[in-house]
Amino acid sequence: MFGNMRAWLEKRSPAQVITGYYLLAVIISILLFCIPAVHKPGVQVTFIDTVFTAVSVVSDTGLTVFNISETYSVFGYFVIMLVLQFGGIGIMAMGTFFWLLMGRKIGLRERKLIMVDNNQFALSGLVKLVKEILKIILLTELIGALILGLHFLRYFPTWEEAFLHGLFASVTATTNAGLDITGQSLKPFAGDYFVQVVSILLIIFGSIGFPVLIEVKAYLSRKRLQLENPFRFSLFTKLTTFTYAILLIVGTVLILVFEYHHYFKDFTWHESFFYALFQTATTRSAGLTTMDITQFSMPTLLLMSIFMFIGGSPNSVGGGIRTTTFALNILFIYHFAKGNREVKVFKRELHQDDIIKSLAITLLAIIMCCISVIAISISDAQLDLLAIFLEVCSAFGTVGLSMGITPDLSIFAKCILMVLMFIGRIGLTSFLFIIGGKQKKAKLHYPKEKVITG
């Protein structure tokens, strides 16, 4: 039996195998969430809601149909945090970690799977990459838990409760899951700028991309050792960091402008700034919030939906089309408008394949989200269209923000959101190759002919 299964897996493309592993992770999570000890005494959860929660946790989205703090026990909190690691760090990275613990050799097949799961281009250095990712993320979660746990001593009566909240808040922020055990997200800390700054830093660590963090670590190590050879950041790190920073700045400024005479009209400048900054940071992929977002005006909610559609960076805990895809689209439009066929940035020229892939991913994502909005608006006609649009973008971007309609969705709508959350986690590139299988070169070409466009 196992021999036949292995032979079948050998015929599948790495993208198809990775997708299968994430489906397996969802199934295991469903079984874990069905354990009676996971729930508080007397709490009953329907099967569809259990499945929805499992997909949401595995994909690090955070959309839920019930209050986590009122549904799950302390044991349930730890089960959630465990599953979040598989979704945030990556199924292959966690698998490699257990392989290494057991002393198992990482073969060529496993390296190919790691390469696909982490959006890498070469097989060399993958095990080292996985080790670095594990070190950075787990260390970040631990430091965040200690800092927040100590700070929460002023909010909670016992140190056990304070550090439990600190650990959960650190894990959910670093993995950009958007879940909470306060029952109110981070609204109780709306006036605590220290908690907000720490949370924003943890969100950035999780969503800016693991290769960026690894390169920054290498740069700091070279500076500490005072090595003579200059360190050169990769184009990926430059483009990702620049795009991430621009989105954070532009988003904060636009929310401040949109809400200046609306939600922020009675707030001080620093209250308005931190509300705008945190809500912009959380749209990368986090889903945590310091306020009720339904209080925002329509332009702000549309802006947040667009930002969630963009999502986090590649090879991070984030979903969406990814920041580099968005950047490549903008660069292509800019250079095309200037009459250039080559796209250049940071004294480098981009590959045409990357441009084509970014355009294909964006077009597919737009079509997929539009169909989802239409389908849900038909099945759940009583719901507001803007709320549905935000919910769809939140699911696809694996963010977790909602205008409160998630519990009221029909089973059909929940199934659509589960598909979007799952695709957002595995990535559209993997999704595109699930049906197609392995890439093939064309054996013949037909005569080329121009078509009128525009």
C-alpha positions as CSV (number, residue, x, y, z in Angstrom):
1,M,0.0,0.0,0.0
2,F,2.7,2.5,1.0
3,G,4.8,1.5,-2.0
4,N,1.9,2.3,-4.3
5,M,1.3,5.6,-2.6
6,R,5.0,6.5,-2.9
7,A,4.9,5.6,-6.6
8,W,1.9,7.7,-7.1
9,L,3.5,10.7,-5.3
10,E,6.6,10.3,-7.5
11,K,4.5,11.0,-10.5
12,R,3.0,14.2,-9.1
13,S,4.6,17.6,-9.5
14,P,6.1,19.2,-6.4
15,A,3.2,21.8,-6.4
16,Q,0.6,19.0,-6.3
17,V,2.5,17.2,-3.5
18,I,2.7,20.4,-1.4
19,T,-1.0,21.0,-1.9
20,G,-1.7,17.4,-0.8
21,Y,0.4,18.0,2.4
22,Y,-1.5,21.1,3.2
23,L,-4.8,19.2,2.7
24,L,-3.4,16.6,5.1
25,A,-2.6,19.3,7.6
26,V,-6.2,20.5,7.4
27,I,-7.5,17.0,8.0
28,I,-5.2,16.5,11.0
29,S,-6.3,19.9,12.3
30,I,-10.0,19.0,12.0
31,L,-9.3,15.8,14.0
32,L,-7.4,17.8,16.7
33,F,-10.2,20.4,17.0
34,C,-12.7,17.5,17.4
35,I,-11.0,16.4,20.6
36,P,-13.4,17.2,23.5
37,A,-10.6,18.6,25.7
38,V,-10.0,21.3,23.1
39,H,-13.4,23.0,23.8
40,K,-14.6,24.5,27.0
41,P,-17.1,22.4,29.0
42,G,-20.6,22.5,27.4
43,V,-19.5,24.1,24.2
44,Q,-20.7,22.4,21.0
45,V,-19.3,23.3,17.6
46,T,-20.8,22.1,14.3
47,F,-18.7,20.1,11.9
48,I,-18.7,22.8,9.1
49,D,-17.5,25.4,11.7
50,T,-14.8,23.0,12.8
51,V,-13.6,22.6,9.2
52,F,-13.8,26.3,8.6
53,T,-11.7,27.0,11.8
54,A,-9.1,24.3,10.8
55,V,-8.7,25.8,7.3
56,S,-8.5,29.3,8.8
57,V,-5.8,28.2,11.3
58,V,-3.7,26.2,8.9
59,S,-3.7,29.1,6.4
60,D,-3.0,31.6,9.2
61,T,-6.0,33.6,8.3
62,G,-7.9,34.1,11.5
63,L,-11.5,34.3,10.1
64,T,-13.7,32.6,12.7
65,V,-17.4,32.0,13.1
66,F,-17.3,32.2,16.9
67,N,-15.3,33.8,19.7
68,I,-12.1,31.8,20.3
69,S,-11.9,32.8,24.0
70,E,-15.5,31.6,24.6
71,T,-15.1,28.3,22.7
72,Y,-11.6,26.8,23.3
73,S,-9.9,25.7,26.5
74,V,-6.3,26.5,27.5
75,F,-5.4,23.1,25.9
76,G,-7.2,24.3,22.8
77,Y,-5.1,27.5,22.7
78,F,-1.9,25.4,22.6
79,V,-3.4,23.2,19.8
80,I,-4.1,26.4,17.8
81,M,-0.6,27.7,18.4
82,L,0.9,24.4,17.3
83,V,-1.2,24.3,14.0
84,L,-0.3,28.0,13.4
85,Q,3.4,27.0,13.2
86,F,2.7,24.6,10.3
87,G,0.8,27.3,8.5
88,G,3.2,30.1,9.3
89,I,6.6,28.5,9.0
90,G,5.5,26.2,6.2
91,I,4.6,22.5,6.1
92,M,7.9,21.5,4.5
93,A,10.0,23.6,6.9
94,M,8.3,22.0,9.9
95,G,8.6,18.6,8.2
96,T,12.3,19.1,7.6
97,F,12.7,20.1,11.3
98,F,11.2,16.7,12.4
99,W,13.2,14.9,9.8
100,L,16.4,16.4,11.2
101,L,15.4,15.6,14.8
102,M,15.0,11.9,13.7
103,G,18.4,12.0,12.0
104,R,16.8,11.3,8.6
105,K,18.7,12.4,5.5
106,I,17.1,15.1,3.4
107,G,16.9,13.6,-0.2
108,L,16.5,15.2,-3.6
109,R,12.7,14.7,-3.6
110,E,12.4,16.4,-0.2
111,R,14.6,19.3,-1.4
112,K,12.5,19.9,-4.4
113,L,9.4,20.1,-2.2
114,I,11.2,22.5,0.1
115,M,12.2,24.6,-2.9
116,V,8.6,24.9,-4.1
117,D,7.1,25.5,-0.7
118,N,9.6,28.3,-0.1
119,N,9.5,29.8,-3.6
120,Q,13.2,29.2,-4.2
121,F,15.0,28.8,-7.5
122,A,17.8,26.4,-6.6
123,L,18.3,23.2,-4.7
124,S,21.5,24.2,-2.9
125,G,21.3,25.6,0.6
126,L,17.7,24.6,1.2
127,V,18.3,22.8,4.5
128,K,20.3,25.7,5.8
129,L,17.5,28.0,4.7
130,V,14.9,26.0,6.6
131,K,17.1,26.0,9.8
132,E,17.5,29.8,9.5
133,I,13.7,30.2,9.1
134,L,13.0,28.1,12.1
135,K,15.6,29.9,14.3
136,I,14.3,33.4,13.3
137,I,10.6,32.7,13.7
138,L,10.7,30.7,16.9
139,L,13.2,33.1,18.5
140,T,11.0,36.0,17.4
141,E,7.9,34.4,18.9
142,L,9.8,33.6,22.2
143,I,11.2,37.2,22.6
144,G,7.7,38.6,21.7
145,A,6.1,36.3,24.3
146,L,8.5,37.4,27.0
147,I,8.1,41.1,26.3
148,L,4.4,41.0,26.0
149,G,4.0,38.6,28.9
150,L,5.9,40.9,31.3
151,H,4.0,43.9,30.0
152,F,0.6,42.1,30.5
153,L,1.3,41.6,34.2
154,R,-0.3,45.0,34.6
155,Y,-3.5,43.8,32.9
156,F,-4.0,40.3,34.2
157,P,-4.3,39.1,37.9
158,T,-1.9,36.2,37.7
159,W,1.5,35.7,35.9
160,E,0.2,32.5,34.3
161,E,-2.6,34.4,32.6
162,A,-0.4,37.3,31.6
163,F,2.2,35.0,30.0
164,L,-0.4,32.9,28.3
165,H,-1.9,36.0,26.7
166,G,1.6,37.2,25.8
167,L,2.6,33.9,24.2
168,F,-0.6,33.6,22.2
169,A,-0.4,37.3,21.1
170,S,3.2,36.8,20.0
171,V,2.5,33.6,18.0
172,T,-0.6,35.0,16.4
173,A,1.1,38.3,15.4
174,T,4.3,36.6,14.1
175,T,2.4,34.1,12.1
176,N,0.0,36.9,11.0
177,A,-3.0,34.7,12.1
178,G,-5.3,37.4,13.4
179,L,-6.6,35.1,16.2
180,D,-6.9,36.3,19.8
181,I,-8.0,35.0,23.2
182,T,-9.1,38.4,24.6
183,G,-12.4,38.1,22.8
184,Q,-11.8,41.6,21.4
185,S,-8.6,41.3,19.4
186,L,-6.3,44.1,20.5
187,K,-9.1,46.6,21.2
188,P,-8.3,46.5,25.0
189,F,-4.9,47.9,24.2
190,A,-6.0,50.6,21.8
191,G,-4.4,53.2,24.1
192,D,-1.3,51.1,24.8
193,Y,1.2,52.1,22.2
194,F,3.9,49.8,23.5
195,V,1.7,46.7,22.8
196,Q,0.9,48.1,19.4
197,V,4.5,48.8,18.4
198,V,5.6,45.3,19.5
199,S,2.7,43.8,17.6
200,I,3.5,45.8,14.5
201,L,7.2,44.6,14.6
202,L,6.1,41.0,15.0
203,I,3.7,41.4,12.1
204,I,6.4,42.8,9.9
205,F,8.8,40.0,10.9
206,G,6.3,37.5,9.8
207,S,5.1,39.1,6.6
208,I,8.1,40.8,5.1
209,G,9.6,37.5,3.9
210,F,12.0,35.0,5.5
211,P,14.9,35.7,2.9
212,V,14.8,39.4,3.9
213,L,15.3,38.5,7.5
214,I,18.1,36.1,6.7
215,E,19.9,38.6,4.6
216,V,19.5,41.3,7.3
217,K,20.9,38.8,9.8
218,A,23.9,38.1,7.5
219,Y,24.5,41.8,7.0
220,L,24.5,42.5,10.8
221,S,26.9,39.6,11.3
222,R,29.3,41.0,8.8
223,K,29.1,44.4,10.4
224,R,29.8,42.9,13.8
225,L,32.8,40.9,12.5
226,Q,34.0,44.0,10.6
227,L,34.6,42.1,7.4
228,E,36.1,44.1,4.5
229,N,34.1,42.7,1.6
230,P,30.9,44.8,1.2
231,F,27.6,43.0,1.7
232,R,25.2,43.2,-1.3
233,F,21.5,42.8,-0.7
234,S,19.7,40.8,-3.3
235,L,17.2,42.4,-5.7
236,F,14.4,40.4,-3.9
237,T,15.3,42.0,-0.5
238,K,15.6,45.5,-2.0
239,L,12.3,45.3,-3.9
240,T,10.4,43.6,-1.1
241,T,11.6,46.0,1.6
242,F,10.9,49.1,-0.6
243,T,7.5,48.0,-1.6
244,Y,6.5,47.0,2.0
245,A,7.7,50.3,3.3
246,I,5.8,52.3,0.6
247,L,2.6,50.4,1.2
248,L,2.9,51.0,5.0
249,I,3.5,54.7,4.5
250,V,1.0,55.3,1.8
251,G,-1.7,53.3,3.6
252,T,-1.2,55.2,6.9
253,V,-1.3,58.6,5.2
254,L,-4.4,57.7,3.1
255,I,-6.3,56.4,6.2
256,L,-5.4,59.6,8.1
257,V,-6.8,61.7,5.2
258,F,-9.9,59.6,4.6
259,E,-10.9,59.6,8.3
260,Y,-9.7,63.1,9.2
261,H,-13.3,64.4,9.2
262,H,-14.9,61.1,10.0
263,Y,-13.7,58.6,12.6
264,F,-10.6,60.6,13.7
265,K,-12.4,63.9,14.1
266,D,-12.5,63.8,17.9
267,F,-9.1,62.1,18.4
268,T,-5.7,63.5,19.1
269,W,-3.0,63.4,16.5
270,H,-1.1,60.5,18.1
271,E,-4.4,58.5,18.6
272,S,-5.2,59.0,14.9
273,F,-1.7,58.1,13.8
274,F,-1.5,54.8,15.7
275,Y,-5.0,53.8,14.6
276,A,-4.1,54.4,11.0
277,L,-0.6,52.8,11.3
278,F,-1.8,49.7,13.0
279,Q,-4.8,49.2,10.6
280,T,-2.4,49.6,7.7
281,A,0.2,47.1,9.1
282,T,-2.5,44.5,9.9
283,T,-3.8,44.5,6.3
284,R,-0.5,42.9,5.2
285,S,-1.7,39.6,6.5
286,A,-2.2,39.9,10.3
287,G,-6.0,40.5,10.9
288,L,-5.5,41.9,14.4
289,T,-7.2,45.2,15.0
290,T,-7.4,47.9,17.7
291,M,-10.9,49.1,16.8
292,D,-14.1,48.1,15.2
293,I,-13.4,48.6,11.5
294,T,-17.1,49.0,10.6
295,Q,-16.7,52.5,12.0
296,F,-14.4,53.4,9.1
297,S,-15.8,55.1,6.0
298,M,-16.3,53.4,2.6
299,P,-13.0,54.7,1.0
300,T,-11.0,53.4,4.0
301,L,-12.6,49.9,3.8
302,L,-12.0,49.7,0.1
303,L,-8.4,50.7,0.6
304,M,-8.0,48.1,3.3
305,S,-9.5,45.5,1.0
306,I,-7.1,46.3,-1.8
307,F,-4.2,46.1,0.6
308,M,-5.4,42.7,1.9
309,F,-5.7,41.6,-1.8
310,I,-2.0,42.5,-2.2
311,G,-1.1,40.6,1.0
312,G,2.4,39.9,2.4
313,S,5.7,39.1,0.7
314,P,6.7,35.9,-1.0
315,N,8.2,33.2,1.3
316,S,6.5,34.7,4.3
317,V,3.4,33.8,6.4
318,G,1.3,36.2,4.2
319,G,-1.2,35.4,1.4
320,G,-2.6,37.5,-1.4
321,I,-0.9,38.1,-4.7
322,R,2.2,39.2,-2.7
323,T,4.1,42.5,-2.5
324,T,6.7,41.7,-5.2
325,T,3.9,40.7,-7.7
326,F,2.3,44.1,-7.1
327,A,5.6,45.9,-7.5
328,L,6.4,44.0,-10.8
329,N,2.9,45.0,-12.1
330,I,3.5,48.7,-11.3
331,L,7.0,48.6,-12.8
332,F,5.8,46.9,-16.0
333,I,3.0,49.5,-16.5
334,Y,5.5,52.3,-15.9
335,H,8.1,51.0,-18.3
336,F,5.4,50.0,-20.9
337,A,4.0,53.6,-20.8
338,K,7.4,54.9,-21.5
339,G,7.8,52.6,-24.5
340,N,10.3,50.3,-22.9
341,R,10.1,46.5,-23.3
342,E,12.7,45.9,-20.6
343,V,11.8,46.4,-16.9
344,K,14.6,47.7,-14.8
345,V,14.9,48.5,-11.1
346,F,17.8,49.0,-8.7
347,K,20.3,48.7,-11.6
348,R,19.0,45.3,-12.5
349,E,16.8,44.0,-15.4
350,L,14.0,41.7,-14.6
351,H,13.3,38.4,-16.4
352,Q,10.3,38.4,-18.8
353,D,9.1,35.2,-17.2
354,D,8.8,36.9,-13.8
355,I,6.8,39.8,-15.4
356,I,4.5,37.3,-17.2
357,K,4.0,35.3,-14.1
358,S,3.1,38.4,-12.0
359,L,0.6,39.5,-14.5
360,A,-1.0,36.0,-14.7
361,I,-1.2,35.7,-10.9
362,T,-2.8,39.1,-10.6
363,L,-5.3,38.5,-13.4
364,L,-6.2,35.1,-12.0
365,A,-6.6,36.5,-8.5
366,I,-8.9,39.3,-9.7
367,I,-11.1,36.9,-11.6
368,M,-11.2,34.5,-8.7
369,C,-12.1,37.2,-6.1
370,C,-14.7,38.7,-8.4
371,I,-16.4,35.4,-9.0
372,S,-16.4,34.7,-5.2
373,V,-18.0,38.1,-4.5
374,I,-20.7,37.5,-7.1
375,A,-21.4,34.0,-5.8
376,I,-21.6,35.0,-2.2
377,S,-23.8,38.0,-3.0
378,I,-26.2,35.6,-4.7
379,S,-26.2,33.0,-2.0
380,D,-26.3,35.5,0.9
381,A,-28.2,38.4,-0.7
382,Q,-29.1,39.9,2.7
383,L,-25.5,40.9,3.3
384,D,-23.9,44.2,2.4
385,L,-21.8,44.1,-0.8
386,L,-18.9,46.0,0.7
387,A,-18.8,43.6,3.7
388,I,-18.7,40.6,1.3
389,F,-15.9,42.3,-0.8
390,L,-13.8,42.9,2.3
391,E,-14.5,39.3,3.5
392,V,-13.3,37.8,0.2
393,C,-10.2,39.9,0.1
394,S,-9.5,39.1,3.7
395,A,-9.8,35.3,3.0
396,F,-7.6,35.5,-0.1
397,G,-5.0,37.6,1.6
398,T,-5.2,35.2,4.7
399,V,-5.7,38.3,6.8
400,G,-8.7,37.7,9.0
401,L,-10.3,41.1,9.1
402,S,-14.1,41.1,8.9
403,M,-17.1,43.4,9.3
404,G,-18.7,40.8,11.5
405,I,-20.6,38.8,8.8
406,T,-18.6,35.5,9.1
407,P,-20.9,33.8,11.6
408,D,-23.9,34.7,9.4
409,L,-22.6,33.2,6.1
410,S,-24.2,30.3,4.5
411,I,-22.4,26.9,4.2
412,F,-21.9,27.7,0.5
413,A,-20.3,31.0,1.3
414,K,-18.1,29.4,4.0
415,C,-16.9,26.8,1.5
416,I,-15.9,29.6,-1.0
417,L,-13.9,31.4,1.7
418,M,-12.2,28.1,2.7
419,V,-11.1,27.6,-0.9
420,L,-9.8,31.2,-1.0
421,M,-7.9,30.8,2.3
422,F,-6.3,27.6,1.2
423,I,-5.3,29.0,-2.2
424,G,-4.0,32.2,-0.4
425,R,-1.8,30.0,1.8
426,I,-0.3,27.7,-0.8
427,G,0.2,30.6,-3.2
428,L,-1.3,31.1,-6.7
429,T,1.9,29.9,-8.4
430,S,1.4,26.5,-6.8
431,F,-2.3,26.6,-7.5
432,L,-1.6,27.3,-11.2
433,F,0.6,24.2,-11.5
434,I,-1.7,21.8,-9.6
435,I,-3.7,20.9,-12.7
436,G,-0.9,21.4,-15.2
437,G,1.6,19.3,-13.3
438,K,5.2,19.6,-14.4
439,Q,6.3,22.4,-16.7
440,K,6.8,21.3,-20.3
441,K,8.5,22.9,-23.3
442,A,6.5,23.3,-26.5
443,K,7.4,20.7,-29.1
444,L,6.2,22.8,-32.0
445,H,5.4,26.4,-32.8
446,Y,2.7,28.0,-35.1
447,P,3.2,31.1,-37.2
448,K,2.9,34.3,-35.1
449,E,0.2,36.9,-35.8
450,K,-0.6,40.2,-34.2
451,V,-4.0,40.9,-32.5
452,I,-5.5,44.3,-32.0
453,T,-5.6,45.2,-28.3
454,G,-6.6,48.2,-26.2
